[in-house]
Amino acid sequence: MFPQRLRQLRIEAGYRQAKLAAMMNVTPSTISQYENGRRKPDMATVQRLAGIFHVSVDYLWGRTDARELPSEEELLAQLPPEVKAAFRGRGWADLDPETRKHIAWAISMDLERLKAKKREEEESENDRTE
């Protein structure tokens, strides 16, 4: 699903592979390989692509058909309690809503990356024990 979604988003945005490659600091060949399914991007790359196209990582991976990023409230609801507490401190309310949403999104993407890394480690451990 990722290759099709990436190609679709790139075309909708009006980018050639070379333009997207320059934005990502990779070669056009790398973008082509992503779109053809011959190469899988790492989580950091997927997060950057999600940011460029303003979609969720889950949308890019095909886990959801919802393109829109979650609201600030939805993003904050996903965060661990100790992280949520930091958002209730001084200065948070002074930020404009778009900035707050962007910060919450960045943190949720980092948490997603950590969850994916943990899943990979668990799968690797399972493979070794089988």
Protein Blocks (a to p, Z undefined) as FASTA:
>chain_A
ZZmmmmmmmmmnopafklmmmmnopafklmmmmmnopaccdfklmmmmmmmnopafklmn
opacbfbdcdfklmmmmpcfklmmmmmmghklmpcfklmmmmmmmmmmmmmmmmmmmmmm
mmmmmmmmZZ
